[in-house]
């Protein structure tokens, strides 16, 4: 089992001005362990190139913010890539995160002025 230290990204809807809501990204760093490390290529005919998918399990030592907002966890940064979190399991004092394909959501695109 290898060690993990990295970013966990939360996406929550917040009111940015009166009556206007937007997705707000928050990142926190956590320590943990990589429990399962495996990958496979998705040869879906809808895409020109195959997609790399992982089905890794990473458990993190959670703080109170993580427990209160586990439903908002969207990605984890591991090995220099943001991966989608597909499942979160609460097992105090840890959160067990299952990750899937590459995350392409909020904060992953080009910056706009």
N, CA, C and O atoms as a GROMACS GRO file, in nm:
protein
  452
    1UNK      N    1   0.085  -0.117   0.000
    1UNK     CA    2   0.000   0.000   0.000
    1UNK      C    3   0.090   0.124   0.000
    1UNK      O    4   0.178   0.137   0.086
    2UNK      N    5   0.069   0.214  -0.096
    2UNK     CA    6   0.150   0.335  -0.103
    2UNK      C    7   0.078   0.451  -0.034
    2UNK      O    8  -0.042   0.447  -0.009
    3UNK      N    9   0.155   0.552  -0.003
    3UNK     CA   10   0.103   0.669   0.067
    3UNK      C   11   0.050   0.772  -0.031
    3UNK      O   12   0.092   0.778  -0.147
    4UNK      N   13  -0.043   0.855   0.017
    4UNK     CA   14  -0.103   0.961  -0.063
    4UNK      C   15  -0.095   1.092   0.014
    4UNK      O   16  -0.120   1.095   0.135
    5UNK      N   17  -0.060   1.199  -0.055
    5UNK     CA   18  -0.074   1.334  -0.004
    5UNK      C   19  -0.111   1.420  -0.123
    5UNK      O   20  -0.035   1.430  -0.219
    6UNK      N   21  -0.228   1.481  -0.118
    6UNK     CA   22  -0.269   1.561  -0.232
    6UNK      C   23  -0.398   1.635  -0.210
    6UNK      O   24  -0.453   1.640  -0.100
    7UNK      N   25  -0.445   1.693  -0.319
    7UNK     CA   26  -0.561   1.781  -0.319
    7UNK      C   27  -0.689   1.701  -0.339
    7UNK      O   28  -0.696   1.612  -0.423
    8UNK      N   29  -0.790   1.736  -0.261
    8UNK     CA   30  -0.926   1.688  -0.281
    8UNK      C   31  -1.010   1.810  -0.314
    8UNK      O   32  -1.007   1.909  -0.240
    9UNK      N   33  -1.084   1.805  -0.425
    9UNK     CA   34  -1.162   1.920  -0.471
    9UNK      C   35  -1.310   1.903  -0.443
    9UNK      O   36  -1.370   1.799  -0.470
   10UNK      N   37  -1.369   2.008  -0.389
   10UNK     CA   38  -1.512   2.014  -0.358
   10UNK      C   39  -1.578   2.114  -0.452
   10UNK      O   40  -1.520   2.220  -0.479
   11UNK      N   41  -1.696   2.083  -0.503
   11UNK     CA   42  -1.774   2.175  -0.585
   11UNK      C   43  -1.910   2.192  -0.517
   11UNK      O   44  -1.984   2.095  -0.500
   12UNK      N   45  -1.943   2.316  -0.480
   12UNK     CA   46  -2.071   2.344  -0.416
   12UNK      C   47  -2.135   2.466  -0.480
   12UNK      O   48  -2.067   2.557  -0.526
   13UNK      N   49  -2.268   2.466  -0.484
   13UNK     CA   50  -2.340   2.582  -0.534
   13UNK      C   51  -2.351   2.685  -0.422
   13UNK      O   52  -2.397   2.654  -0.311
   14UNK      N   53  -2.309   2.807  -0.451
   14UNK     CA   54  -2.316   2.916  -0.355
   14UNK      C   55  -2.373   3.039  -0.423
   14UNK      O   56  -2.358   3.058  -0.544
   15UNK      N   57  -2.439   3.121  -0.344
   15UNK     CA   58  -2.496   3.244  -0.397
   15UNK      C   59  -2.385   3.348  -0.409
   15UNK      O   60  -2.329   3.392  -0.309
   16UNK      N   61  -2.353   3.386  -0.534
   16UNK     CA   62  -2.244   3.481  -0.558
   16UNK      C   63  -2.294   3.624  -0.560
   16UNK      O   64  -2.217   3.716  -0.534
   17UNK      N   65  -2.420   3.645  -0.592
   17UNK     CA   66  -2.486   3.774  -0.576
   17UNK      C   67  -2.635   3.742  -0.558
   17UNK      O   68  -2.676   3.627  -0.571
   18UNK      N   69  -2.713   3.842  -0.528
   18UNK     CA   70  -2.853   3.819  -0.496
   18UNK      C   71  -2.925   3.741  -0.606
   18UNK      O   72  -2.940   3.790  -0.718
   19UNK      N   73  -2.969   3.620  -0.573
   19UNK     CA   74  -3.044   3.538  -0.667
   19UNK      C   75  -2.960   3.468  -0.773
   19UNK      O   76  -3.015   3.399  -0.859
   20UNK      N   77  -2.827   3.485  -0.769
   20UNK     CA   78  -2.740   3.424  -0.869
   20UNK      C   79  -2.652   3.320  -0.799
   20UNK      O   80  -2.577   3.352  -0.707
   21UNK      N   81  -2.663   3.196  -0.845
   21UNK     CA   82  -2.585   3.087  -0.788
   21UNK      C   83  -2.483   3.038  -0.889
   21UNK      O   84  -2.508   3.038  -1.009
   22UNK      N   85  -2.370   2.995  -0.838
   22UNK     CA   86  -2.264   2.942  -0.925
   22UNK      C   87  -2.192   2.830  -0.852
   22UNK      O   88  -2.193   2.822  -0.730
   23UNK      N   89  -2.128   2.743  -0.931
   23UNK     CA   90  -2.045   2.638  -0.873
   23UNK      C   91  -1.916   2.699  -0.823
   23UNK      O   92  -1.845   2.767  -0.898
   24UNK      N   93  -1.885   2.676  -0.696
   24UNK     CA   94  -1.763   2.729  -0.635
   24UNK      C   95  -1.673   2.611  -0.598
   24UNK      O   96  -1.715   2.516  -0.533
   25UNK      N   97  -1.550   2.620  -0.642
   25UNK     CA   98  -1.452   2.514  -0.620
   25UNK      C   99  -1.368   2.547  -0.496
   25UNK      O  100  -1.319   2.659  -0.480
   26UNK      N  101  -1.351   2.446  -0.408
   26UNK     CA  102  -1.268   2.459  -0.290
   26UNK      C  103  -1.175   2.338  -0.286
   26UNK      O  104  -1.218   2.226  -0.312
   27UNK      N  105  -1.049   2.361  -0.253
   27UNK     CA  106  -0.953   2.251  -0.247
   27UNK      C  107  -0.889   2.245  -0.110
   27UNK      O  108  -0.856   2.347  -0.050
   28UNK      N  109  -0.870   2.122  -0.060
   28UNK     CA  110  -0.800   2.097   0.065
   28UNK      C  111  -0.702   1.983   0.043
   28UNK      O  112  -0.725   1.896  -0.041
   29UNK      N  113  -0.592   1.984   0.116
   29UNK     CA  114  -0.492   1.878   0.105
   29UNK      C  115  -0.509   1.780   0.221
   29UNK      O  116  -0.535   1.818   0.335
   30UNK      N  117  -0.492   1.650   0.188
   30UNK     CA  118  -0.509   1.545   0.287
   30UNK      C  119  -0.399   1.439   0.272
   30UNK      O  120  -0.340   1.422   0.165
   31UNK      N  121  -0.375   1.370   0.382
   31UNK     CA  122  -0.288   1.253   0.383
   31UNK      C  123  -0.375   1.128   0.377
   31UNK      O  124  -0.490   1.129   0.421
   32UNK      N  125  -0.319   1.020   0.322
   32UNK     CA  126  -0.393   0.895   0.318
   32UNK      C  127  -0.311   0.783   0.258
   32UNK      O  128  -0.188   0.790   0.250
   33UNK      N  129  -0.381   0.680   0.215
   33UNK     CA  130  -0.320   0.561   0.158
   33UNK      C  131  -0.389   0.524   0.027
   33UNK      O  132  -0.510   0.542   0.012
   34UNK      N  133  -0.311   0.472  -0.068
   34UNK     CA  134  -0.366   0.417  -0.192
   34UNK      C  135  -0.388   0.269  -0.166
   34UNK      O  136  -0.292   0.193  -0.154
   35UNK      N  137  -0.514   0.228  -0.159
   35UNK     CA  138  -0.545   0.088  -0.126
   35UNK      C  139  -0.546  -0.002  -0.248
   35UNK      O  140  -0.500  -0.116  -0.242
   36UNK      N  141  -0.596   0.049  -0.359
   36UNK     CA  142  -0.603  -0.031  -0.481
   36UNK      C  143  -0.558   0.059  -0.596
   36UNK      O  144  -0.600   0.174  -0.605
   37UNK      N  145  -0.473   0.005  -0.682
   37UNK     CA  146  -0.417   0.084  -0.790
   37UNK      C  147  -0.426   0.002  -0.919
   37UNK      O  148  -0.341  -0.083  -0.944
   38UNK      N  149  -0.529   0.028  -1.000
   38UNK     CA  150  -0.542  -0.044  -1.127
   38UNK      C  151  -0.608   0.047  -1.230
   38UNK      O  152  -0.679   0.142  -1.196
   39UNK      N  153  -0.583   0.015  -1.358
   39UNK     CA  154  -0.639   0.097  -1.465
   39UNK      C  155  -0.678   0.008  -1.582
   39UNK      O  156  -0.637  -0.108  -1.590
   40UNK      N  157  -0.760   0.064  -1.673
   40UNK     CA  158  -0.796  -0.006  -1.795
   40UNK      C  159  -0.829   0.097  -1.902
   40UNK      O  160  -0.864   0.211  -1.872
   41UNK      N  161  -0.819   0.055  -2.027
   41UNK     CA  162  -0.850   0.141  -2.140
   41UNK      C  163  -0.995   0.115  -2.181
   41UNK      O  164  -1.035   0.000  -2.200
   42UNK      N  165  -1.072   0.222  -2.196
   42UNK     CA  166  -1.211   0.212  -2.240
   42UNK      C  167  -1.213   0.228  -2.391
   42UNK      O  168  -1.182   0.335  -2.443
   43UNK      N  169  -1.247   0.123  -2.461
   43UNK     CA  170  -1.246   0.124  -2.607
   43UNK      C  171  -1.386   0.151  -2.662
   43UNK      O  172  -1.434   0.080  -2.750
   44UNK      N  173  -1.449   0.253  -2.610
   44UNK     CA  174  -1.582   0.293  -2.652
   44UNK      C  175  -1.577   0.344  -2.796
   44UNK      O  176  -1.490   0.424  -2.830
   45UNK      N  177  -1.667   0.298  -2.880
   45UNK     CA  178  -1.665   0.334  -3.022
   45UNK      C  179  -1.707   0.479  -3.047
   45UNK      O  180  -1.693   0.529  -3.159
   46UNK      N  181  -1.759   0.548  -2.945
   46UNK     CA  182  -1.802   0.688  -2.962
   46UNK      C  183  -1.684   0.784  -2.972
   46UNK      O  184  -1.700   0.896  -3.019
   47UNK      N  185  -1.567   0.742  -2.927
   47UNK     CA  186  -1.450   0.829  -2.925
   47UNK      C  187  -1.346   0.780  -3.025
   47UNK      O  188  -1.334   0.661  -3.052
   48UNK      N  189  -1.272   0.874  -3.077
   48UNK     CA  190  -1.164   0.840  -3.170
   48UNK      C  191  -1.052   0.767  -3.097
   48UNK      O  192  -1.000   0.667  -3.145
   49UNK      N  193  -1.015   0.819  -2.980
   49UNK     CA  194  -0.908   0.759  -2.901
   49UNK      C  195  -0.967   0.690  -2.779
   49UNK      O  196  -1.072   0.731  -2.729
   50UNK      N  197  -0.901   0.586  -2.732
   50UNK     CA  198  -0.943   0.516  -2.611
   50UNK      C  199  -0.923   0.607  -2.489
   50UNK      O  200  -0.831   0.689  -2.486
   51UNK      N  201  -1.010   0.591  -2.389
   51UNK     CA  202  -1.000   0.667  -2.265
   51UNK      C  203  -0.937   0.581  -2.157
   51UNK      O  204  -0.969   0.462  -2.146
   52UNK      N  205  -0.848   0.640  -2.078
   52UNK     CA  206  -0.790   0.570  -1.965
   52UNK      C  207  -0.882   0.587  -1.846
   52UNK      O  208  -0.914   0.700  -1.809
   53UNK      N  209  -0.924   0.478  -1.786
   53UNK     CA  210  -1.004   0.481  -1.665
   53UNK      C  211  -0.930   0.406  -1.557
   53UNK      O  212  -0.866   0.304  -1.582
   54UNK      N  213  -0.940   0.458  -1.437
   54UNK     CA  214  -0.880   0.391  -1.322
   54UNK      C  215  -0.993   0.352  -1.228
   54UNK      O  216  -1.100   0.414  -1.229
   55UNK      N  217  -0.970   0.253  -1.148
   55UNK     CA  218  -1.067   0.217  -1.046
   55UNK      C  219  -0.991   0.202  -0.915
   55UNK      O  220  -0.996   0.099  -0.848
   56UNK      N  221  -0.921   0.308  -0.881
   56UNK     CA  222  -0.838   0.310  -0.762
   56UNK      C  223  -0.921   0.347  -0.640
   56UNK      O  224  -1.024   0.414  -0.650
   57UNK      N  225  -0.873   0.303  -0.526
   57UNK     CA  226  -0.935   0.339  -0.399
   57UNK      C  227  -0.828   0.408  -0.315
   57UNK      O  228  -0.720   0.354  -0.291
   58UNK      N  229  -0.860   0.530  -0.273
   58UNK     CA  230  -0.770   0.609  -0.189
   58UNK      C  231  -0.846   0.646  -0.063
   58UNK      O  232  -0.956   0.700  -0.071
   59UNK      N  233  -0.788   0.616   0.053
   59UNK     CA  234  -0.853   0.659   0.176
   59UNK      C  235  -0.776   0.776   0.234
   59UNK      O  236  -0.653   0.777   0.231
   60UNK      N  237  -0.847   0.873   0.285
   60UNK     CA  238  -0.784   0.993   0.340
   60UNK      C  239  -0.822   1.008   0.488
   60UNK      O  240  -0.930   0.966   0.530
   61UNK      N  241  -0.732   1.068   0.564
   61UNK     CA  242  -0.762   1.104   0.702
   61UNK      C  243  -0.845   1.232   0.696
   61UNK      O  244  -0.793   1.339   0.664
   62UNK      N  245  -0.972   1.221   0.727
   62UNK     CA  246  -1.065   1.332   0.707
   62UNK      C  247  -1.068   1.425   0.827
   62UNK      O  248  -1.048   1.384   0.942
   63UNK      N  249  -1.092   1.552   0.798
   63UNK     CA  250  -1.117   1.650   0.903
   63UNK      C  251  -1.267   1.678   0.909
   63UNK      O  252  -1.345   1.616   0.836
   64UNK      N  253  -1.308   1.770   0.993
   64UNK     CA  254  -1.451   1.798   1.009
   64UNK      C  255  -1.513   1.853   0.881
   64UNK      O  256  -1.628   1.823   0.850
   65UNK      N  257  -1.437   1.935   0.807
   65UNK     CA  258  -1.489   1.988   0.680
   65UNK      C  259  -1.520   1.873   0.584
   65UNK      O  260  -1.623   1.874   0.518
   66UNK      N  261  -1.430   1.775   0.576
   66UNK     CA  262  -1.451   1.661   0.486
   66UNK      C  263  -1.576   1.583   0.525
   66UNK      O  264  -1.654   1.544   0.438
   67UNK      N  265  -1.597   1.561   0.655
   67UNK     CA  266  -1.718   1.490   0.700
   67UNK      C  267  -1.845   1.569   0.668
   67UNK      O  268  -1.946   1.511   0.628
   68UNK      N  269  -1.840   1.699   0.686
   68UNK     CA  270  -1.957   1.784   0.665
   68UNK      C  271  -1.989   1.805   0.517
   68UNK      O  272  -2.103   1.838   0.483
   69UNK      N  273  -1.890   1.788   0.428
   69UNK     CA  274  -1.908   1.817   0.286
   69UNK      C  275  -1.869   1.700   0.195
   69UNK      O  276  -1.836   1.723   0.079
   70UNK      N  277  -1.872   1.578   0.246
   70UNK     CA  278  -1.829   1.464   0.165
   70UNK      C  279  -1.912   1.448   0.038
   70UNK      O  280  -1.863   1.396  -0.062
   71UNK      N  281  -2.037   1.493   0.042
   71UNK     CA  282  -2.125   1.485  -0.076
   71UNK      C  283  -2.080   1.577  -0.187
   71UNK      O  284  -2.124   1.560  -0.301
   72UNK      N  285  -1.995   1.675  -0.160
   72UNK     CA  286  -1.952   1.773  -0.260
   72UNK      C  287  -1.815   1.739  -0.319
   72UNK      O  288  -1.765   1.814  -0.403
   73UNK      N  289  -1.754   1.629  -0.277
   73UNK     CA  290  -1.623   1.591  -0.333
   73UNK      C  291  -1.641   1.550  -0.478
   73UNK      O  292  -1.721   1.461  -0.508
   74UNK      N  293  -1.568   1.614  -0.568
   74UNK     CA  294  -1.581   1.586  -0.711
   74UNK      C  295  -1.455   1.528  -0.774
   74UNK      O  296  -1.463   1.451  -0.870
   75UNK      N  297  -1.336   1.564  -0.721
   75UNK     CA  298  -1.213   1.515  -0.780
   75UNK      C  299  -1.103   1.504  -0.676
   75UNK      O  300  -1.111   1.560  -0.567
   76UNK      N  301  -1.001   1.429  -0.715
   76UNK     CA  302  -0.882   1.415  -0.633
   76UNK      C  303  -0.763   1.428  -0.727
   76UNK      O  304  -0.765   1.374  -0.838
   77UNK      N  305  -0.661   1.499  -0.684
   77UNK     CA  306  -0.542   1.514  -0.767
   77UNK      C  307  -0.440   1.410  -0.723
   77UNK      O  308  -0.395   1.409  -0.609
   78UNK      N  309  -0.405   1.323  -0.818
   78UNK     CA  310  -0.315   1.213  -0.787
   78UNK      C  311  -0.225   1.190  -0.907
   78UNK      O  312  -0.273   1.180  -1.020
   79UNK      N  313  -0.096   1.183  -0.884
   79UNK     CA  314   0.004   1.163  -0.988
   79UNK      C  315  -0.005   1.272  -1.095
   79UNK      O  316   0.014   1.244  -1.214
   80UNK      N  317  -0.033   1.394  -1.054
   80UNK     CA  318  -0.034   1.509  -1.144
   80UNK      C  319  -0.160   1.523  -1.228
   80UNK      O  320  -0.163   1.608  -1.318
   81UNK      N  321  -0.263   1.443  -1.203
   81UNK     CA  322  -0.386   1.446  -1.281
   81UNK      C  323  -0.505   1.458  -1.186
   81UNK      O  324  -0.504   1.402  -1.077
   82UNK      N  325  -0.606   1.531  -1.229
   82UNK     CA  326  -0.732   1.538  -1.154
   82UNK      C  327  -0.821   1.422  -1.199
   82UNK      O  328  -0.852   1.409  -1.317
   83UNK      N  329  -0.862   1.338  -1.103
   83UNK     CA  330  -0.946   1.221  -1.130
   83UNK      C  331  -1.082   1.240  -1.068
   83UNK      O  332  -1.093   1.294  -0.957
   84UNK      N  333  -1.188   1.196  -1.138
   84UNK     CA  334  -1.324   1.203  -1.086
   84UNK      C  335  -1.339   1.110  -0.967
   84UNK      O  336  -1.293   0.996  -0.969
   85UNK      N  337  -1.404   1.160  -0.864
   85UNK     CA  338  -1.440   1.073  -0.751
   85UNK      C  339  -1.578   1.018  -0.782
   85UNK      O  340  -1.674   1.094  -0.798
   86UNK      N  341  -1.588   0.885  -0.790
   86UNK     CA  342  -1.714   0.822  -0.828
   86UNK      C  343  -1.791   0.768  -0.708
   86UNK      O  344  -1.910   0.740  -0.718
   87UNK      N  345  -1.722   0.753  -0.594
   87UNK     CA  346  -1.788   0.700  -0.475
   87UNK      C  347  -1.714   0.748  -0.351
   87UNK      O  348  -1.591   0.752  -0.349
   88UNK      N  349  -1.790   0.786  -0.248
   88UNK     CA  350  -1.732   0.826  -0.121
   88UNK      C  351  -1.798   0.743  -0.011
   88UNK      O  352  -1.920   0.738  -0.002
   89UNK      N  353  -1.716   0.680   0.071
   89UNK     CA  354  -1.765   0.599   0.181
   89UNK      C  355  -1.708   0.656   0.311
   89UNK      O  356  -1.587   0.675   0.322
   90UNK      N  357  -1.795   0.683   0.408
   90UNK     CA  358  -1.752   0.738   0.536
   90UNK      C  359  -1.723   0.622   0.631
   90UNK      O  360  -1.811   0.543   0.664
   91UNK      N  361  -1.597   0.613   0.674
   91UNK     CA  362  -1.554   0.516   0.775
   91UNK      C  363  -1.461   0.590   0.870
   91UNK      O  364  -1.338   0.585   0.856
   92UNK      N  365  -1.520   0.657   0.968
   92UNK     CA  366  -1.441   0.741   1.059
   92UNK      C  367  -1.324   0.664   1.116
   92UNK      O  368  -1.340   0.550   1.158
   93UNK      N  369  -1.206   0.722   1.119
   93UNK     CA  370  -1.171   0.862   1.092
   93UNK      C  371  -1.133   0.888   0.947
   93UNK      O  372  -1.069   0.989   0.918
   94UNK      N  373  -1.170   0.799   0.856
   94UNK     CA  374  -1.131   0.812   0.716
   94UNK      C  375  -1.250   0.828   0.624
   94UNK      O  376  -1.364   0.794   0.658
   95UNK      N  377  -1.222   0.880   0.504
   95UNK     CA  378  -1.315   0.875   0.391
   95UNK      C  379  -1.250   0.786   0.287
   95UNK      O  380  -1.132   0.803   0.256
   96UNK      N  381  -1.325   0.693   0.233
   96UNK     CA  382  -1.276   0.602   0.130
   96UNK      C  383  -1.325   0.654  -0.005
   96UNK      O  384  -1.446   0.656  -0.030
   97UNK      N  385  -1.234   0.697  -0.092
   97UNK     CA  386  -1.267   0.757  -0.220
   97UNK      C  387  -1.234   0.661  -0.333
   97UNK      O  388  -1.121   0.614  -0.343
   98UNK      N  389  -1.332   0.631  -0.417
   98UNK     CA  390  -1.310   0.552  -0.537
   98UNK      C  391  -1.304   0.648  -0.654
   98UNK      O  392  -1.392   0.733  -0.670
   99UNK      N  393  -1.200   0.636  -0.736
   99UNK     CA  394  -1.184   0.730  -0.847
   99UNK      C  395  -1.200   0.658  -0.979
   99UNK      O  396  -1.177   0.538  -0.991
  100UNK      N  397  -1.241   0.737  -1.082
  100UNK     CA  398  -1.266   0.682  -1.215
  100UNK      C  399  -1.181   0.749  -1.320
  100UNK      O  400  -1.058   0.747  -1.311
  101UNK      N  401  -1.244   0.809  -1.420
  101UNK     CA  402  -1.173   0.872  -1.531
  101UNK      C  403  -1.120   1.010  -1.497
  101UNK      O  404  -1.133   1.057  -1.384
  102UNK      N  405  -1.060   1.072  -1.594
  102UNK     CA  406  -1.005   1.206  -1.579
  102UNK      C  407  -1.117   1.306  -1.557
  102UNK      O  408  -1.221   1.300  -1.624
  103UNK      N  409  -1.097   1.399  -1.462
  103UNK     CA  410  -1.196   1.501  -1.429
  103UNK      C  411  -1.180   1.619  -1.524
  103UNK      O  412  -1.070   1.673  -1.539
  104UNK      N  413  -1.289   1.660  -1.588
  104UNK     CA  414  -1.286   1.772  -1.682
  104UNK      C  415  -1.386   1.880  -1.644
  104UNK      O  416  -1.441   1.946  -1.732
  105UNK      N  417  -1.411   1.898  -1.517
  105UNK     CA  418  -1.514   1.990  -1.471
  105UNK      C  419  -1.462   2.128  -1.440
  105UNK      O  420  -1.365   2.174  -1.500
  106UNK      N  421  -1.527   2.194  -1.346
  106UNK     CA  422  -1.496   2.331  -1.304
  106UNK      C  423  -1.348   2.340  -1.268
  106UNK      O  424  -1.294   2.254  -1.197
  107UNK      N  425  -1.282   2.446  -1.316
  107UNK     CA  426  -1.144   2.470  -1.281
  107UNK      C  427  -1.044   2.391  -1.361
  107UNK      O  428  -0.924   2.400  -1.335
  108UNK      N  429  -1.089   2.313  -1.458
  108UNK     CA  430  -0.997   2.232  -1.538
  108UNK      C  431  -0.978   2.289  -1.678
  108UNK      O  432  -0.895   2.239  -1.753
  109UNK      N  433  -1.054   2.390  -1.713
  109UNK     CA  434  -1.046   2.446  -1.848
  109UNK      C  435  -0.959   2.569  -1.851
  109UNK      O  436  -0.897   2.605  -1.751
  110UNK      N  437  -0.953   2.635  -1.967
  110UNK     CA  438  -0.873   2.756  -1.979
  110UNK      C  439  -0.933   2.869  -1.898
  110UNK      O  440  -1.054   2.879  -1.883
  111UNK      N  441  -0.847   2.955  -1.847
  111UNK     CA  442  -0.895   3.069  -1.768
  111UNK      C  443  -0.960   3.171  -1.861
  111UNK      O  444  -0.914   3.194  -1.972
  112UNK      N  445  -1.068   3.232  -1.812
  112UNK     CA  446  -1.133   3.338  -1.887
  112UNK      C  447  -1.113   3.469  -1.814
  112UNK      O  448  -1.122   3.473  -1.691
  113UNK      N  449  -1.085   3.576  -1.887
  113UNK     CA  450  -1.057   3.705  -1.820
  113UNK      C  451  -1.181   3.761  -1.754
  113UNK      O  452  -1.175   3.868  -1.694
   0.00000   0.00000   0.00000
